[in-house]
C-alpha cells in the first residue's frame, strides 16, 4: 500500500517552500524534487521516480531505469548487460486531474531499428483506467535524445489513474511527467497483485509491437491484472546460470521461460536443465511454463531454418519430458501450435510479431496461465 503524497504545484520560485510547508502541516514526509523548466507554457514537471515506478525486481536500485541491478552486470554477458538498461516492461503509474499531460524524457541515445516503429523503440505509451479496464490514451514520439511532448489535451479534469509504458528498446536517463500548473498529482494505491516473470528473447522484449503497451508482457499485465516483469533480451535469452539466479530472486507466482528462439538445440540440451535446477533451488514451488518458439514464417520456405526451428522445439520438449521423469513438479509446457495463428500474417519480418501476432500469442498464453494458477487469475474460458 502506498501513502498518498499530493503535490500541488505553485509558482517556480516558491514551489519547494510551499510544498514542504504543506507536507509538514499534514504530518507527511517527502523529499521535494526540483521542477524542470519547460518550453511549454503553464507546465510543471515531477520526476517519475517520485511516482510509482514498477516492472522491475525489488533488488534493483530505485534510481535509474535498469531492469537488472547494476552491481550484477559484470557477471552476465556484455550484451545482456547492455540490454538490461532498456526500459522494456517498466511503467509509471500516477493519478492526476490535469487537463493535459506532457512528458519530458532523455534517452541514452536516440536510434531506430528497421523492424520497429520509432514510438515502440524510443517513445512513451499512455493508458488510463476507465470502466474497470486499462484503456489506451495516446503516445509521445521522441524527437531525439531529448524530447518534450504533450501527449493529450482537453481532458475533462477528472481525477484519473494513468499508466505510462516506457520505451521497449532504449535506455532512459531521466523522465518527467508534466501537468497543468494548478493540477494535482498523486501516487495511486495499488493492492499487491500476482507477479509473473517472463525470461526470453527479442519477442519477449517487444519486437515488433507498434508501441510499448502492445508488447505481449504488457498486454498480459492488463488482462490478468498482474505485475509482469519483462526480462526479454534481444538475441540474448540463452539461459546462463547467473540469469537463473537473477530471475530466481525476483518476486514471482509464475515463471515463463521463452528462450528457445535464441538457442541452438545443443545449447538447449546443455543449459536448460541446469538453469531450471538453479531456479528450483531458489523457488522450489513456483510453477514454470516452458514455451516453444513461435513458428517462423521463413521456415515454410527456408529449409535450413525449418530444420533448425524444429530441432530447437524438439530439444526443449525433450528437456521438459526429462525433468518430468526426474519427478520435477509444477512444470508446464506450451507448444508453438496456434501461437501466431495460421494465416501467415502475424510477423513483420518472418520472425518478430506485429500487433496481430502479439494479440494471438497473448490469447494462448493467457489461457495457459489461467489453467496453471486459476486461484490467482481465474479459470480459463473455452
N, C-alpha and C positions, 0 to 999 in steps of 0.2 A: 504494500500500500504506500502510495507516495503522498507526502504533505503538500497541500496546495500552496504555491508561492505565487502571489499575484504581483505582477509588475505593471504599475500604472505610469505610463511614460509621460514625462514632463519635458519642459524645455531643456535643451542640451546642457546649459551651464549650471542648472540646479538639479539635474536628474539624480546624481548619486546621493546628494544630501537628502532630497525628498524621499527617495526610496528607503534609505537606511532609517530615517526618522519614522516613516510609516511602519516599517517592519518592527522597529523597536516598540512602538505603541501597541502593535498587535501581538507582541510576545513571540515573534517568529525570528528565525535566523537565516541569513543568506549572505552570499558574497556578491556585492554589486559589481557588475561587469560593465566595462566601457561600451557605450553605444557607438557603433561605427557611423562615420559621416556617410551621407547618401547623396547621390546625384539626383535622386527622385524627390520632389517636394513633398513635405508632410510625412516623411517616413522616419521611423525609429526602428533600430535593429537590436535583436537579442541573440547572443551566442547560442548555437544549437546545443552546446554542451550544458547549458543551463536549463534545458528542457528534458524530454525523456528520449534518450538515445538507446535503441535496442537492436538486437540482431547479432550480437557477438557475445562470447562467453564472459562470465563474471571475472575471470582471471586476467582479462585484457585491461591494461591501464585506462583510466577514464579519459585522459586527454588523448587527442589524436583520433584517427578513424581506422586503425588497423583491425583486421579480423583475428590475428594471432598476436600474442604477447611478443613485443619486440625483443625481449630477453631470450626468446626461444628460436629466433630466426637463424642463428648460426648453426643450429642443429638439424636444419631441414635443407633440402636442395635450394640453391640460389633462386631458381625460377619460382618455386613455391613461395619463398620468402618475399619476392617482388610482388607476386600476385596477391599475397595476403594483405597488401596495402590497398588493393582495390576495394571499393566500398559495397560490393555486391551483397545484398541482403540486409544492409543496415538501413534503419528507418528512424525518423524523428517524429514523435507524437506531441501534439500540443492542442490547447483549446484557446480559441480567440473569438471575439466579436467584431473583428476588424472588417471593414467594408472592402478591403483589398488585401492581398497577400503577395509579398515580394520576397525574393531571395538574393543573397549576395554570397557567392562562393568562389573559392580559389582552388584550382586543380594543380597538382604537382606538374602536369604537362598536358596541354590540350593536344589530342591527336584523333585520328579517325581510323576505322577499320573498314575494309571493303564489304564485309558481310554483316555490318551492324549500322543502325541509324546513329547519327551524332547524339540524339537525345538519349538513347539507351546507353551509349558509351560514356558520355560526359554530362548529361543533363539530369534534371530533377523531375520527379513524378508525384503529383499531389493528389491525395484521396481525402474523402471526408465521410464520416459516419452519418447515415441518413436512413430512417425507416428500418433500423436494425440490420443494416448492411453497410459495407465499406465501399463507397462509390467513387469512381474516377472524377476528378475535377478539372485538372489542367496539367500541362507540362511547362518546364522552363528550359529552353535550349541554351547551352553555353555559347559564348561568343569568342572565347579564347581562354587563356589561363585564368583570367579574372573576369567574372560576369556579374551583372546586376540586372535582374529582370522582374517585372511584375507578372505573376502567373495568372492572377484572376482579379477582376474588379467588379464593382457594383453588386457586392454581396449584400444580403438583407440585414446584416448586423446581428444575427442570432449567435449566441454562444454555441460554438460547434467544435467537435473533436475532429482534428485533421491528422493525417498520417502522410509523411513525406518519405518517399523511397529515394535512396541515393544512387549515384551512377554505378553501373554494373562493371565497367572495365576501366575505371580511372581512380586515381588516388586524390583525396581531398586534403587540403591543409587547413582550410577554415570554411565555416558555413554560418551564415546569419539569417535569421527569419525576420522579415520586415513587415510591420503592421502600421496602421494609422497612428498618428502621434498621440491621440487621445484614447486609443483602444486598450483592451485588457488582454493579457496572455497568461495562461495557466499551464501547469503540469497536470495532465489527466490522471485520475485514479483508475488504475487497471489492476484487477484481481489477477492472481497468479494463474497462468494459462498452461496447458500442456506444451511440452517442448520437444522439438524434433531436430535432429542434426542430420543434414544431408551432405555427405562427403563424396565429391565427384569431379567432373571434368568441365570443359567449356560449356556444355549443355546445362549442367547444374549452375554454373556461374551466370548463365543467362543468354548465351549466344543461340539464336539471334532474335530475341524478343524486340519489338519495336520501341519499348520503353521499359524502365526498371520494374514497374509494378506488374509486368506481364511475364517475367521470368517464372518458371514453374514453382520454385520455393515460395515466391511472393504470393502467387495465386493460392497455393495450398494454405498459407498462413491465414488468408482471409476466409477461405471456405471452411477451414477447420477451427477457426478462432484459436490459433495456436501460435506460439513463438517458434519460428522455423529459422534455424541457423544455416545460412548458405556457405558451405565450405567447398565450393567448386573452384577448381584451379585449372585454367585453360591449358590443355595439353599435358598437365602435370598431376593428375589424380592417379597416383601409382602405388598407393598402399605402402609407403615407407613405415618402418616400425615406429619412428618418432611421431608420425601423424596419428597412429593408433593411440599413442599416449595423449596427444594433444586433444583429440576429439573425445577420448575416454574421460577426460577431466572436465568436459563441458556438460552442463545440465541437460539431461535427455530422458524422455519417456519412450523414445524410439530412435534407432539409428537406421539410416538408409545408406547403403554402400552402392554408389553409382559410378564406379571407376573403370568398368570394362572397356569403354571406347579408347582409353589411353594406354592400355596394357596389352602386350602380346600374350598369346596363350601360355607360353613358357613362363612369362613373368607372373601371370595369374597363379599358375601352379606353384611357383616359388614363394610368392609373398602373401597370398590371400589367407591361407590357414594360419601362419604365424601372426598376421595382422589381427585376425578375429580372436585368437587366443589372448593377445595382449589386451584387446578391448574387453573380452570376457573377464579377465583377471581384475580389471578396474571396475567394471559394471557387470556383475555376474548374472543379473536377472533381466536386464533391459533387452527388449526384443530387437532383433537385427533383420532388416529386409535387404536381400541381395537383388540387385537389378541387372538384367541383361542389357546389352547395348541396343538402343533402337536400331531398326533396320536402316542402313544407309542406302539411299536411293541409287547411288552409283554402283552398288553391289549387284544390281539387276543387269548391269552391262559390263562392268569391270570384273572379270573372273578372278583376278588376284584379290581384289577387295572382297568378293563374295567368299572366297576360301578363308581369308584372314578373319572376317567377321564371324563366320560360322565356327571357326576354331576358338575365337575369344568366348563366344557364348557357351560353347560346349565345355570349355575349361572352367568357367565359373559355375556351371551346373554340376560338374564333377566335384568341384570343391565343396559345394553345398551338400551333395549327397555323402561325401566323405565325412563331413562334420556331423551330419545326422547319424551316420553309422557309429561314430565315436560316442554318440549319446548326448551331443550338444542340444540343449532345449531352447525353445523360444526363438528359432530362426525361421525365416520365411523367404519365399522366392517369387519374383515377378519376371515372367518371360517377356520376350520382345513382341510377342503377338499382340496386335491391336494398339501398341503404344502410340504410334503416329498415324494410324488409320491405314486405309488400303487404296486410296486414290492417287498416291504418289505426288501429292500436292502440299506436303507439310514441312518442307525444308526450303531454305534459301539457296543452298549450295550443294545439296545432296546429302549433307551431314547434319548441319545445325538447323534447329527447328525455328519456324516462324511462329507468329501468334497462334495460327491454326494448329500447328504441331504441338505447341505447349498446352493449348486448351485440351487437346485429345489426350496427351500424356497425363496431364493433371487429373482428368476424369478417371483414368485407370488407376493411378497411384492413390488417389483419394479413396476410392472404393477398397483397395487393398489395405490401406491404413485403418479404415473403419472395421474391416474384418479382423485385423490383428489386435487392435485395442479398442473394442466397442465401448468399454466402460468409460473411456476418455472422450471419444469422438462420436459416439452413437453408432448404431448398426448401419451397415451399408445397405443402400436401397437397390433393388433389382433394376 
